[in-house]
Amino acid sequence: MSKMSTVKKSIITAVCIALCYALPLLFHGVQNAGIIFTPMHIPVFICGLVCGWQYGLLCGIAGPALSSAMTGMPPAAMLPSMMVELAVYGVVTGLLMKVVRTKNTVADLYICLIAAIILGRAMNAVTKALIFAKGEFALGTWVTGTLLVSWPGILIQLVFIPTVVVALMKAHLIPERYPRLED
């Protein structure tokens, strides 16, 4: 992927942070919709994939912090582990986009996204078990809440995020990953 300016990456990151606030508002009118559909995760993944790990890290920390400060969602008890999870999403997607090179943009996006989903959710469990919910953490509860309840959100992420990133490339809003040489 060719280079984007720092200013453009900063603007995209600011939009993604704002979406971390705005997207959950669309879902939280329905009980437990935030947990089921995980709308805040989407802009963090996009930021990491498009702008790189540093910007993904910033979005993963600032997005939930802003949303919590403005709306109380996520609640203070969930905020630290969610910030860790989303920060991991931003970092992993950004780092993997630098090293994963299958010569197929969609394959690259899926590899980065799936690895980030696994690592981010694992770090969420580790931070809850060792730090934020020490002594109260139950693996069965975590599996139910993080994997079984949120499978619709994971499915939405796997369909929606690569589609958005490819659409941004085709619209020339971000550089193509594998630009075609014109004769």
N, C-alpha and C positions, 0 to 999 in steps of 0.2 A: 504494500500500500504506500503510495507516495505521501509526502509530508503534508500535514496541515499546520497552519500557523498556530502559535500559542494563543493568540486572540480568539481564533475560531474554536479551538479546543475548550477554551475558557467559557465561551458563550454556550457551546453545546452542553458543557458541564453544568452551567447555571440553569439552563432549561431543564436538564435532567433532575437537578436538585428540586426545582420548582414542581416538576411532575411527581416527585416523591411526596410532596405535600398534596397536590391536586388529585392524582389518580385514586388514592385511597378514599377521598371524599365521595367519589362516584360509587364506591362499593360499600362503604360502611353504613349505608341506609338499610341494608339487609343484614340481619343478625349473623355474625360469624363470617361474613363475606370476605373480610380482610384476611382472615386465617385461611380460608378456602382458596381464594383467588390470588393472594399475595401480590397485589398491584404495585406495591412500592419496589419490589425486586426488579421489575421490568426496566425502569429508567437507569438503574444502577448497572445492570447487565449491558444495556445499550451504550452507556457512557464508557465502561471499560473496554468493550469491543471496538468502539469508534475512536476514542481519545487516548487510550492507553492506561496503564496501571495506576499512575499517579493521580490522574483525574478520576478514575474509577474508585480509588481509595477515598478521595475527597467526597465524592458523591455518596459512597456507601456510609460514610460517617455523618456528613452534613445533612443528607436527605432525611433520615429518620430523626435526627436531633431537631431539625426545623419542624417537621411534622408533629413531633411530640410536644414541642414548645407551643405551637400554634393551635393544636387540636386535642392534645392529650392522647393521641394515637401515634405510635404505640405507647401504652402506659409505661410509667417510669420503671416498673419492675421488669418489663420485657425489653426496655430500650438498650441496655448494655449488650446483651447477647445478640440482639438484632443488629446493632451497629457492627459487632464483630462479624456476624454472618454476611451482611451486605458489603462490608469492607473487603472481606475475602472474595466475594463475587467480583467486585471491581478490580481487585489486584490480579486474581487468577485469569480472568478473561483478558485483561490488558497484557499480562505477561505471555500468555499462551498465543495470543494473536501475533506476537513477535516471532515465536519459534515454530508454530504449527504451519507447515507449508505443503499442502497436498496438491496444489495447483487447481483446487476447486474451492471457490469462495464459500459455498454452502456447507461443504464438508468441514472446512476450517471452522466456520461459525458453530456448527454442531459439536465438534470435538471440544472447543473452548467452552461452550455453554454447558455441556453435560459435565465436564470435569469441574467447572466452577460450582454447579449445583451440588454435586457430591461433596466437594471440599468445604463449601460454605455451610452446608447443613451439618456436616461432621464437626466443624469448628463451633457451630452453634451448640451442639450437644456437649462438646468438651468444655466450653466456657461455662455453660450452665452447670455441668457436673462438678467442675473443679473450683469455680469462682462464684458465680452469681446465684446459684441455687444449691450450694454445697449442702449435702445431707438431705435435701428435699428432692433431688433429681431421681427420676425413675425412667429407665430406658424404655419400658413399655409405653409409658405416657408420652415420651418424646417421639417414639416411632409413630404412635397414633396421631399426635398433633402435627408432626413435621412431615410425615410422608403420606399417611393414609388420608388424613383430612385435606391436605393441600394438593392432592394429585391433580385436581382441575387446574390449579395455578401453575403447576409444573408443565402440564400439557399446553396451556396457553403460552407459557414462556417458550416452549420448544417450537410452537407454530408461529407465534407472533414476532419474536425477536429477530430470527434470521430473515423473515419477510421484510421487516422494517429496515434492517441494515442493508439488505440488497436493494430495496426500493430507494434508499438514500443514495446509494452508489449509482444506480441507474439514472436518478434525477440529477446527478453530478453535484449533489450537496456535500458529499464527502468523496474522497478519492476512491477509485476502484481498486480492489485488492490485486487483481491480475489484469492490468490494462491490456487491451488488445492493440497490437501494433497495426497502424493503418498503412496501406501501401501508398 
